[in-house]
Amino acid sequence: CDESYPGEVVGCSPNADSCFISYAATTGNWMKGCLEENNNTLGCTHNQAADYCTCDTDLCNQDFATADGGIKCYQCNGAFEDCSENESGSIESCEEGEDACFVSYEHE
């Protein structure tokens, strides 16, 4: 498997409760597979040495965009940056347990 070839679809064992995808920048190695009942924290970590995601839906480890599929929201704060009805801010992944986006407007 690599960035353009997702690898073969395999069935995980009945004990598997999540999938993973990883890329080690130092070696160029890609790995994808099943994880068994480890109560893994879902989500991704990215740093200079490696990228790693754990996800829990069928075929979620196809690529990093798919694996990091949690809810995403626009994020900005008009007190500190451009943020308006026409300027939405950056797209950010929400933390585990956050399940909605919100918009607020402070009237002067």
All heavy atoms as an XYZ file, in Angstrom:
801
protein
N       0.848     -1.183      0.000
C       0.000      0.000      0.000
C       0.891      1.243      0.000
O       2.032      1.208      0.429
C      -0.925     -0.006      1.207
S      -0.116     -0.056      2.819
N       0.339      2.330     -0.480
C       1.021      3.612     -0.455
C      -0.017      4.718     -0.595
O      -1.217      4.462     -0.503
C       2.112      3.714     -1.520
C       1.597      3.575     -2.941
O       0.441      3.964     -3.208
O       2.352      3.084     -3.795
N       0.449      5.922     -0.854
C      -0.455      7.067     -0.911
C      -1.505      6.940     -2.016
O      -2.630      7.381     -1.857
C       0.360      8.343     -1.105
C      -0.432      9.601     -0.917
C       0.459     10.830     -0.890
O       1.656     10.731     -1.233
O      -0.046     11.889     -0.519
N      -1.155      6.309     -3.134
C      -2.098      6.206     -4.249
C      -2.753      4.832     -4.372
O      -3.745      4.693     -5.062
C      -1.396      6.566     -5.560
O      -0.316      5.681     -5.790
N      -2.230      3.815     -3.711
C      -2.820      2.479     -3.740
C      -3.224      2.090     -2.316
O      -2.366      1.893     -1.456
C      -1.826      1.458     -4.307
C      -2.331      0.040     -4.237
C      -3.433     -0.357     -4.980
C      -1.726     -0.896     -3.411
C      -3.915     -1.660     -4.908
C      -2.199     -2.201     -3.329
C      -3.291     -2.574     -4.085
O      -3.767     -3.855     -4.005
N      -4.540      1.982     -2.059
C      -4.992      1.761     -0.685
C      -4.716      0.366     -0.132
O      -4.841      0.150      1.060
C      -6.503      2.013     -0.767
C      -6.856      1.808     -2.187
C      -5.633      2.174     -2.984
N      -4.309     -0.568     -0.956
C      -4.086     -1.931     -0.487
C      -5.324     -2.783     -0.707
O      -6.349     -2.312     -1.189
N      -5.238     -4.044     -0.341
C      -6.351     -4.964     -0.524
C      -7.305     -4.888      0.651
O      -6.890     -4.690      1.795
C      -5.820     -6.385     -0.663
C      -5.007     -6.599     -1.921
C      -4.567     -8.038     -2.078
O      -5.274     -8.938     -1.589
O      -3.516     -8.237     -2.694
N      -8.590     -5.065      0.354
C      -9.598     -5.114      1.408
C      -9.512     -6.479      2.069
O      -9.525     -7.512      1.394
C     -11.012     -4.882      0.834
C     -12.075     -5.062      1.915
C     -11.109     -3.504      0.201
N      -9.380     -6.498      3.378
C      -9.321     -7.756      4.124
C     -10.376     -7.727      5.221
O     -10.768     -6.663      5.698
C      -7.933     -8.000      4.763
C      -6.853     -8.090      3.695
C      -7.587     -6.923      5.766
N     -10.815     -8.885      5.620
C     -11.729     -8.990      6.749
C     -10.929     -9.020      8.029
O      -9.905     -9.690      8.125
N     -11.379     -8.285      9.014
C     -10.711     -8.281     10.314
C     -11.307     -9.381     11.188
O     -12.406     -9.866     10.940
C     -10.895     -6.929     10.998
S     -10.112     -5.565     10.108
N     -10.595     -9.753     12.214
C     -11.091    -10.781     13.127
C     -12.314    -10.248     13.883
O     -12.515     -9.038     13.979
C      -9.996    -11.170     14.124
O      -9.893    -10.195     15.132
N     -13.116    -11.130     14.434
C     -14.284    -10.689     15.209
C     -13.907     -9.825     16.413
O     -14.739     -9.077     16.915
C     -14.926    -12.000     15.680
C     -14.439    -13.036     14.743
C     -13.065    -12.589     14.306
N     -12.678     -9.904     16.877
C     -12.237     -9.101     18.019
C     -11.792     -7.691     17.627
O     -11.521     -6.874     18.497
C     -11.088     -9.789     18.743
C     -11.523    -11.078     19.395
O     -12.676    -11.233     19.767
N     -10.608    -12.022     19.519
N     -11.690     -7.433     16.336
C     -11.214     -6.121     15.882
C     -12.294     -5.068     16.106
O     -13.469     -5.306     15.840
C     -10.825     -6.173     14.416
N     -11.892     -3.914     16.614
C     -12.854     -2.840     16.828
C     -12.455     -1.533     16.152
O     -13.163     -0.548     16.228
C     -13.096     -2.607     18.314
C     -11.847     -2.154     19.061
O     -10.769     -2.071     18.453
O     -11.967     -1.896     20.271
N     -11.313     -1.526     15.480
C     -10.886     -0.324     14.786
C      -9.820     -0.665     13.753
O      -9.320     -1.780     13.699
C     -10.361      0.718     15.784
O      -9.335      0.186     16.587
N      -9.511      0.326     12.932
C      -8.486      0.198     11.888
C      -7.421      1.265     12.135
O      -7.645      2.221     12.864
C      -9.088      0.448     10.511
S     -10.452     -0.633     10.063
N      -6.278      1.096     11.486
C      -5.241      2.123     11.577
C      -4.598      2.316     10.220
O      -4.663      1.454      9.337
C      -4.171      1.763     12.622
C      -3.201      0.709     12.166
C      -2.004      1.068     11.558
C      -3.493     -0.633     12.319
C      -1.111      0.092     11.118
C      -2.612     -1.614     11.890
C      -1.415     -1.248     11.286
N      -3.972      3.469     10.045
C      -3.135      3.782      8.896
C      -1.950      4.560      9.450
O      -2.113      5.400     10.332
C      -3.891      4.601      7.817
C      -2.970      4.960      6.641
C      -4.555      5.825      8.408
C      -3.697      5.635      5.476
N      -0.753      4.234      8.970
C       0.421      4.983      9.423
C       1.410      5.138      8.282
O       1.467      4.312      7.368
C       1.095      4.282     10.613
O       1.703      3.082     10.200
N       2.166      6.203      8.358
C       3.239      6.475      7.408
C       4.432      7.008      8.191
O       4.314      7.996      8.909
C       2.805      7.506      6.360
C       3.944      7.934      5.463
C       4.452      7.070      4.513
C       4.520      9.191      5.595
C       5.510      7.458      3.698
C       5.572      9.580      4.791
C       6.064      8.702      3.850
O       7.111      9.074      3.052
N       5.553      6.323      8.066
C       6.788      6.748      8.726
C       7.628      7.531      7.722
O       8.146      6.965      6.766
C       7.557      5.541      9.249
N       7.742      8.822      7.941
C       8.480      9.679      7.018
C       9.955      9.304      6.946
O      10.585      9.417      5.895
C       8.317     11.141      7.417
N      10.501      8.846      8.058
C      11.931      8.528      8.093
C      12.279      7.323      7.230
O      13.361      7.258      6.658
C      12.392      8.267      9.536
O      11.549      7.269     10.111
C      12.312      9.536     10.368
N      11.355      6.354      7.115
C      11.624      5.147      6.320
C      10.797      5.072      5.047
O      11.089      4.271      4.165
C      11.327      3.880      7.140
O       9.937      3.868      7.477
C      12.181      3.822      8.397
N       9.731      5.874      4.945
C       8.836      5.810      3.795
C       7.881      4.629      3.851
O       7.229      4.319      2.859
N       7.789      3.966      4.998
C       6.924      2.785      5.133
C       5.486      3.175      5.444
O       5.223      3.994      6.313
C       7.423      1.871      6.255
C       8.677      1.134      5.867
O       8.981      0.965      4.692
N       9.426      0.701      6.862
N       4.565      2.518      4.732
C       3.133      2.633      4.976
C       2.664      1.365      5.664
O       3.136      0.273      5.348
C       2.374      2.763      3.658
C       2.509      4.094      3.000
C       3.525      4.502      2.188
C       1.609      5.180      3.093
N       3.320      5.787      1.776
C       2.130      6.223      2.316
C       0.411      5.376      3.768
C       1.494      7.447      2.179
C      -0.228      6.594      3.628
C       0.316      7.619      2.846
N       1.732      1.494      6.579
C       1.107      0.329      7.207
C      -0.379      0.623      7.392
O      -0.765      1.747      7.705
C       1.734      0.018      8.564
C       3.158     -0.482      8.480
S       3.867     -0.809     10.127
C       2.783     -2.054     10.745
N      -1.185     -0.416      7.178
C      -2.635     -0.326      7.403
C      -3.081     -1.654      7.950
O      -2.525     -2.694      7.608
C      -3.373     -0.054      6.096
C      -3.002      1.250      5.427
C      -3.756      1.412      4.131
C      -3.353      2.691      3.422
N      -4.122      2.892      2.192
N      -4.095     -1.625      8.808
C      -4.580     -2.889      9.320
C      -5.685     -2.726     10.337
O      -6.242     -1.653     10.530
N      -5.973     -3.851     10.998
C      -7.023     -3.932     12.016
C      -6.393     -3.863     13.400
O      -5.265     -4.300     13.603
C      -7.761     -5.264     11.902
S      -8.397     -5.626     10.251
N      -7.144     -3.332     14.345
C      -6.725     -3.310     15.746
C      -7.779     -4.034     16.559
O      -8.973     -3.862     16.338
C      -6.565     -1.871     16.249
C      -5.454     -1.069     15.588
C      -5.560      0.401     15.983
C      -4.097     -1.618     15.979
N      -7.344     -4.840     17.490
C      -8.269     -5.659     18.262
C      -8.521     -5.113     19.650
O      -7.582     -4.895     20.408
C      -7.743     -7.095     18.358
C      -7.694     -7.768     17.016
C      -7.376     -9.242     17.118
O      -7.336     -9.779     18.240
O      -7.172     -9.850     16.061
N      -9.772     -4.878     19.957
C     -10.286     -4.540     21.286
C      -9.296     -3.897     22.239
O      -9.118     -4.322     23.367
C     -10.892     -5.785     21.935
C     -12.105     -6.265     21.216
C     -12.782     -7.436     21.900
O     -12.511     -7.705     23.077
O     -13.583     -8.082     21.235
N      -8.661     -2.866     21.775
C      -7.703     -2.157     22.626
C      -8.270     -0.854     23.156
O      -7.556     -0.073     23.756
C      -6.411     -1.878     21.848
C      -5.646     -3.134     21.569
O      -5.670     -4.057     22.370
N      -4.978     -3.190     20.432
N      -9.550     -0.613     22.890
C     -10.165      0.659     23.271
C      -9.304      1.826     22.808
O      -8.965      2.718     23.576
C     -10.406      0.726     24.786
C     -11.377     -0.333     25.237
O     -12.359     -0.599     24.545
N     -11.104     -0.950     26.357
N      -8.916      1.764     21.546
C      -8.033      2.774     20.970
C      -8.708      4.136     20.915
O      -9.901      4.252     20.674
C      -7.633      2.358     19.546
C      -6.832      1.091     19.560
O      -5.706      1.090     20.028
N      -7.400      0.003     19.067
N      -7.929      5.162     21.134
C      -8.411      6.518     20.961
C      -8.491      6.794     19.474
O      -7.522      6.586     18.746
C      -7.448      7.520     21.633
O      -7.360      7.213     23.015
C      -7.931      8.942     21.449
N      -9.653      7.232     19.023
C      -9.839      7.511     17.606
C      -9.268      8.876     17.269
O      -9.268      9.786     18.094
C     -11.323      7.462     17.255
C     -12.028      6.143     17.566
C     -13.500      6.248     17.218
C     -11.376      4.990     16.829
N      -8.765      9.014     16.054
C      -8.236     10.285     15.587
C      -6.834     10.120     15.039
O      -6.341      9.004     14.869
N      -6.217     11.233     14.755
C      -4.914     11.225     14.092
C      -3.886     12.045     14.850
O      -4.227     12.992     15.552
C      -5.050     11.810     12.685
S      -6.117     10.851     11.606
N      -2.640     11.641     14.677
C      -1.504     12.437     15.123
C      -0.581     12.596     13.927
O      -0.396     11.660     13.145
C      -0.738     11.772     16.289
O      -0.290     10.491     15.873
C      -1.611     11.639     17.514
N      -0.053     13.777     13.782
C       0.853     14.081     12.675
C       2.059     14.808     13.243
O       1.912     15.762     14.004
C       0.162     14.975     11.643
C      -1.119     14.413     11.102
N      -1.145     13.430     10.148
C      -2.405     14.682     11.399
C      -2.408     13.135      9.867
N      -3.193     13.881     10.625
N       3.243     14.337     12.899
C       4.457     15.059     13.273
C       5.504     14.826     12.198
O       5.225     14.186     11.183
C       4.951     14.663     14.674
C       5.239     13.181     14.791
O       5.937     12.611     13.946
N       4.719     12.548     15.823
N       6.706     15.332     12.388
C       7.737     15.224     11.355
C       8.150     13.787     11.086
O       8.512     13.441      9.973
C       8.962     16.044     11.743
C       8.731     17.523     11.688
C       9.961     18.299     12.109
O      10.782     17.815     12.876
N      10.078     19.520     11.614
N       8.090     12.934     12.080
C       8.551     11.552     11.922
C       7.494     10.626     11.350
O       7.804      9.707     10.597
C       9.032     11.007     13.264
N       6.229     10.845     11.709
C       5.195      9.892     11.299
C       3.808     10.513     11.354
O       3.569     11.490     12.056
C       5.238      8.668     12.201
N       2.908      9.904     10.599
C       1.483     10.208     10.642
C       0.786      8.917     11.038
O       1.128      7.840     10.527
C       0.976     10.661      9.275
C       1.643     11.939      8.808
O       1.677     12.897      9.585
O       2.128     11.966      7.659
N      -0.212      8.999     11.923
C      -0.896      7.806     12.407
C      -2.354      8.146     12.707
O      -2.632      9.163     13.358
C      -0.225      7.299     13.681
C      -0.820      6.020     14.211
C      -0.381      4.789     13.740
C      -1.816      6.044     15.175
C      -0.929      3.603     14.219
C      -2.366      4.864     15.656
C      -1.921      3.653     15.175
O      -2.471      2.491     15.647
N      -3.274      7.323     12.221
C      -4.693      7.506     12.503
C      -5.309      6.189     12.928
O      -4.949      5.127     12.419
C      -5.458      7.986     11.276
S      -5.071      9.648     10.720
N      -6.271      6.277     13.837
C      -7.097      5.155     14.245
C      -8.546      5.562     13.996
O      -8.961      6.667     14.363
C      -6.904      4.844     15.744
O      -5.524      4.603     15.977
C      -7.682      3.625     16.155
N      -9.312      4.673     13.360
C     -10.701      4.976     13.015
C     -11.547      3.715     13.200
O     -11.003      2.623     13.357
C     -10.780      5.481     11.581
S      -9.957      4.423     10.349
N     -12.873      3.862     13.186
C     -13.699      2.702     13.524
C     -14.899      2.447     12.610
O     -15.924      1.946     13.048
C     -14.170      2.796     14.982
C     -15.125      3.946     15.230
O     -15.329      4.777     14.320
O     -15.668      4.011     16.346
N     -14.776      2.794     11.341
C     -15.820      2.445     10.379
C     -15.201      1.601      9.268
O     -13.983      1.643      9.060
C     -16.485      3.705      9.782
O     -15.482      4.511      9.155
C     -17.197      4.518     10.855
N     -16.032      0.848      8.565
C     -15.533     -0.020      7.503
C     -14.704      0.767      6.487
O     -15.130      1.828      6.016
C     -16.690     -0.703      6.768
C     -17.309     -1.819      7.576
O     -16.681     -2.266      8.555
O     -18.425     -2.248      7.230
N     -13.532      0.265      6.174
C     -12.613      0.806      5.162
C     -12.194      2.256      5.441
O     -11.803      2.977      4.543
C     -13.235      0.683      3.766
C     -13.665     -0.733      3.371
C     -14.338     -0.734      2.018
C     -12.488     -1.689      3.403
N     -12.235      2.652      6.703
C     -11.894      4.032      7.062
C     -10.402      4.319      6.921
O      -9.991      5.480      6.935
C     -12.362      4.360      8.473
S     -11.583      3.357      9.767
N      -9.577      3.289      6.788
C      -8.137      3.521      6.680
C      -7.651      3.501      5.233
O      -6.492      3.231      4.953
C      -7.354      2.515      7.523
C      -7.521      1.087      7.060
O      -8.450      0.767      6.329
N      -6.626      0.223      7.502
N      -8.536      3.851      4.306
C      -8.158      3.938      2.889
C      -7.038      4.950      2.693
O      -6.066      4.695      1.993
C      -9.370      4.333      2.045
C      -9.024      4.554      0.590
C     -10.235      4.931     -0.241
O     -11.364      4.632      0.123
N     -10.011      5.583     -1.355
N      -7.172      6.123      3.306
C      -6.155      7.168      3.241
C      -6.325      8.059      4.471
O      -7.250      7.878      5.258
C      -6.252      7.972      1.940
C      -7.638      8.539      1.687
O      -8.317      8.962      2.652
O      -8.058      8.575      0.520
N      -5.429      9.023      4.644
C      -5.490      9.857      5.847
C      -6.733     10.738      5.879
O      -7.298     10.980      6.939
C      -4.222     10.691      6.013
C      -3.078      9.887      6.547
C      -2.028      9.514      5.733
C      -3.069      9.479      7.871
C      -0.980      8.749      6.226
C      -2.030      8.708      8.376
C      -0.982      8.349      7.539
N      -7.187     11.208      4.723
C      -8.389     12.039      4.696
C      -9.603     11.243      5.160
O     -10.437     11.741      5.908
C      -8.613     12.593      3.298
N      -9.694      9.998      4.747
C     -10.808      9.139      5.154
C     -10.703      8.779      6.629
O     -11.695      8.801      7.362
C     -10.833      7.856      4.305
O     -10.867      8.208      2.921
C     -12.028      6.994      4.624
N      -9.510      8.458      7.085
C      -9.313      8.041      8.476
C      -9.572      9.175      9.461
O     -10.025      8.944     10.576
C      -7.896      7.509      8.668
N      -9.307     10.387      9.043
C      -9.499     11.547      9.920
C     -10.892     12.124      9.701
O     -11.095     13.308      9.708
C      -8.427     12.599      9.630
C      -8.323     13.654     10.712
O      -8.830     13.431     11.828
O      -7.726     14.703     10.431
N     -11.864     11.229      9.521
C     -13.200     11.618      9.095
C     -14.102     12.227     10.133
O     -15.221     12.558      9.827
N     -13.664     12.407     11.365
C     -14.536     12.978     12.383
C     -15.172     14.274     11.918
O     -14.896     14.776     10.843
N     -16.019     14.812     12.729
C     -16.700     16.046     12.379
C     -15.683     17.178     12.248
O     -14.727     17.271     13.002
C     -17.800     16.374     13.412
C     -18.640     17.543     12.931
C     -17.228     16.623     14.779
C     -19.903     17.749     13.747
N     -15.902     18.001     11.238
C     -15.042     19.155     10.997
C     -15.920     20.401     10.987
O     -17.044     20.362     10.523
C     -14.308     19.009      9.670
C     -13.292     17.882      9.659
C     -12.618     17.809      8.309
C     -11.528     16.791      8.196
N     -11.475     15.681      9.047
N     -15.407     21.475     11.501
C     -16.141     22.736     11.565
C     -15.225     23.873     11.150
O     -14.010     23.788     11.294
C     -16.625     23.014     12.993
S     -17.745     21.794     13.673
N     -15.844     24.958     10.655
C     -15.073     26.179     10.454
C     -14.786     26.773     11.822
O     -15.612     26.691     12.733
C     -15.858     27.190      9.615
C     -15.946     26.813      8.164
C     -17.089     26.228      7.650
C     -14.875     27.046      7.306
C     -17.170     25.880      6.320
C     -14.945     26.703      5.974
C     -16.102     26.124      5.476
O     -16.176     25.779      4.156
N     -13.606     27.369     11.965
C     -13.248     27.950     13.258
C     -12.602     29.312     13.048
O     -11.656     29.449     12.259
C     -12.284     27.028     13.995
C     -11.936     27.529     15.373
C     -11.110     26.508     16.128
O     -11.120     25.330     15.818
N     -10.391     26.960     17.120
N     -13.125     30.299     13.737
C     -12.509     31.621     13.756
C     -13.076     32.409     14.927
O     -14.101     32.048     15.500
C     -12.726     32.371     12.439
S     -14.437     32.739     12.024
N     -12.393     33.487     15.286
C     -12.816     34.352     16.372
C     -12.568     35.781     15.911
O     -11.421     36.198     15.779
C     -12.035     34.036     17.640
C     -12.478     34.866     18.820
O     -12.980     35.980     18.661
N     -12.285     34.335     20.004
N     -13.650     36.509     15.683
C     -13.556     37.867     15.149
C     -12.786     38.834     16.020
O     -12.338     39.875     15.550
N     -12.605     38.519     17.284
C     -11.826     39.389     18.163
C     -10.339     39.325     17.850
O      -9.585     40.224     18.196
C     -12.068     39.009     19.623
N      -9.912     38.240     17.194
C      -8.483     38.026     16.959
C      -8.091     37.845     15.498
O      -6.917     37.863     15.168
C      -8.011     36.787     17.731
C      -8.320     36.845     19.190
C      -9.330     36.079     19.721
C      -7.612     37.690     20.038
C      -9.632     36.133     21.075
C      -7.906     37.758     21.383
C      -8.918     36.981     21.910
N      -9.073     37.643     14.618
C      -8.769     37.351     13.213
C      -9.967     37.718     12.350
O     -11.035     38.039     12.852
C      -8.442     35.858     13.057
C      -9.603     34.964     13.477
C      -9.223     33.506     13.645
O      -8.543     32.969     12.775
O      -9.621     32.929     14.663
N      -9.777     37.657     11.024
C     -10.893     37.891     10.113
C     -11.923     36.792     10.308
O     -11.627     35.607     10.149
C     -10.418     37.889      8.654
C      -9.611     39.127      8.305
O      -9.778     40.158      8.987
O      -8.822     39.058      7.348
N     -13.113     37.196     10.677
C     -14.182     36.242     10.932
C     -15.487     37.007     10.765
O     -15.752     37.952     11.508
C     -14.048     35.673     12.344
S     -15.213     34.363     12.710
N     -16.255     36.640      9.767
C     -17.492     37.362      9.503
C     -18.448     36.450      8.751
O     -18.158     35.277      8.511
C     -17.198     38.611      8.661
O     -16.755     38.221      7.362
N     -19.563     37.018      8.377
C     -20.546     36.259      7.595
C     -19.929     35.761      6.285
O     -20.276     34.708      5.782
C     -21.762     37.142      7.319
C     -22.900     36.430      6.650
C     -24.134     37.306      6.523
O     -24.176     38.390      7.121
O     -25.042     36.869      5.810
N     -18.964     36.522      5.755
C     -18.326     36.168      4.485
C     -16.963     35.519      4.643
O     -16.414     35.003      3.684
C     -18.194     37.416      3.611
C     -19.545     38.011      3.279
O     -20.495     37.298      2.996
N     -19.633     39.332      3.342
N     -16.372     35.557      5.838
C     -15.059     34.960      6.106
C     -15.238     33.869      7.149
O     -15.388     34.138      8.333
C     -14.076     36.028      6.603
C     -12.695     35.515      6.877
C     -12.017     34.928      5.659
O     -12.096     35.544      4.571
O     -11.427     33.844      5.776
N     -15.218     32.613      6.700
C     -15.578     31.486      7.565
C     -14.460     31.016      8.480
O     -14.723     30.306      9.440
C     -16.022     30.300      6.702
O     -17.119     30.673      5.912
N     -13.224     31.329      8.193
C     -12.112     30.836      8.997
C     -11.575     29.533      8.449
O     -11.890     29.115      7.340
N     -10.789     28.850      9.253
C     -10.158     27.605      8.816
C     -11.037     26.403      9.178
O     -11.865     26.474     10.084
C      -8.781     27.457      9.463
O      -8.911     27.453     10.868
N     -10.838     25.317      8.472
C     -11.559     24.078      8.771
C     -10.721     23.296      9.768
O      -9.543     23.037      9.542
C     -11.797     23.253      7.493
C     -12.670     24.036      6.518
C     -12.438     21.914      7.849
C     -12.835     23.373      5.165
N     -11.317     22.932     10.889
C     -10.620     22.237     11.963
C     -11.347     20.942     12.310
O     -12.575     20.890     12.276
C     -10.549     23.115     13.212
C      -9.869     24.454     13.005
C      -8.375     24.346     12.789
O      -7.770     23.366     13.262
O      -7.811     25.243     12.141
N     -10.603     19.906     12.661
C     -11.196     18.676     13.176
C     -11.592     18.903     14.625
O     -10.845     19.485     15.398
C     -10.190     17.523     13.105
O      -9.909     17.203     11.776
N     -12.762     18.416     14.980
C     -13.238     18.560     16.348
C     -12.624     17.480     17.231
O     -12.214     16.431     16.762
C     -14.753     18.462     16.389
S     -15.559     19.796     15.469
N     -12.573     17.766     18.499
C     -12.071     16.811     19.482
C     -13.081     15.681     19.666
O     -14.276     15.863     19.430
C     -11.851     17.511     20.827
C     -10.848     18.643     20.806
C      -9.434     18.162     20.572
O      -9.074     17.090     21.097
O      -8.690     18.854     19.860
N     -12.615     14.532     20.087
C     -13.505     13.424     20.376
C     -14.526     13.866     21.422
O     -14.192     14.524     22.393
C     -12.709     12.223     20.892
C     -13.532     10.978     21.005
C     -12.714      9.757     21.359
O     -11.493      9.755     21.107
O     -13.305      8.814     21.875
N     -15.778     13.542     21.191
C     -16.851     13.923     22.092
C     -17.571     15.189     21.656
O     -18.681     15.452     22.089
N     -16.946     15.988     20.804
C     -17.623     17.156     20.248
C     -18.403     16.694     19.032
O     -17.843     16.107     18.120
C     -16.610     18.243     19.865
C     -15.867     18.815     21.046
C     -14.811     19.834     20.643
O     -14.214     19.710     19.557
O     -14.567     20.744     21.441
N     -19.710     16.959     19.020
C     -20.531     16.385     17.961
C     -21.372     17.410     17.213
O     -22.360     17.059     16.576
C     -21.416     15.278     18.525
C     -22.330     15.758     19.632
O     -22.311     16.969     19.941
O     -23.067     14.936     20.177
N     -21.008     18.672     17.277
C     -21.763     19.687     16.551
C     -20.895     20.922     16.330
O     -19.947     21.174     17.066
C     -23.012     20.077     17.330
N     -21.243     21.689     15.312
C     -20.606     22.976     15.058
C     -21.584     24.067     15.511
O     -22.780     23.820     15.626
C     -20.335     23.148     13.561
S     -19.270     21.881     12.832
N     -21.074     25.250     15.777
C     -21.967     26.355     16.133
C     -21.487     27.641     15.495
O     -20.337     27.786     15.103
C     -22.079     26.516     17.650
C     -20.876     27.160     18.281
C     -20.828     28.537     18.482
C     -19.793     26.394     18.685
C     -19.715     29.116     19.069
C     -18.691     26.982     19.265
C     -18.646     28.340     19.465
N     -22.409     28.581     15.371
C     -22.129     29.911     14.872
C     -22.703     30.879     15.890
O     -23.827     30.693     16.371
C     -22.804     30.163     13.500
C     -22.615     31.596     13.056
C     -22.295     29.191     12.463
N     -21.952     31.906     16.229
C     -22.502     32.925     17.117
C     -22.137     34.294     16.562
O     -21.144     34.459     15.857
C     -22.002     32.757     18.548
O     -20.634     33.073     18.625
N     -22.952     35.258     16.900
C     -22.751     36.623     16.448
C     -23.053     37.541     17.610
O     -24.101     37.449     18.237
C     -23.668     36.935     15.266
C     -23.638     38.362     14.807
C     -22.553     38.842     14.085
C     -24.675     39.224     15.099
C     -22.507     40.163     13.650
C     -24.645     40.542     14.667
C     -23.563     41.002     13.950
O     -23.513     42.295     13.532
N     -22.128     38.418     17.931
C     -22.324     39.363     19.022
C     -22.783     40.698     18.457
O     -22.059     41.331     17.689
C     -21.005     39.533     19.794
C     -21.144     40.371     21.027
C     -19.850     40.425     21.808
O     -19.254     39.347     22.044
O     -19.423     41.532     22.147
N     -23.978     41.093     18.827
C     -24.506     42.387     18.369
C     -23.877     43.505     19.164
O     -23.675     43.389     20.364
C     -26.040     42.432     18.553
C     -26.756     41.426     17.724
N     -27.100     41.647     16.416
C     -27.175     40.171     18.025
C     -27.719     40.580     15.957
N     -27.780     39.667     16.908
N     -23.576     44.585     18.486
C     -22.968     45.740     19.181
C     -24.012     46.624     19.781
O     -25.116     46.681     19.464
C     -22.116     46.526     18.192
C     -20.938     45.711     17.735
C     -20.050     46.458     16.775
O     -20.081     47.704     16.752
O     -19.323     45.802     16.047
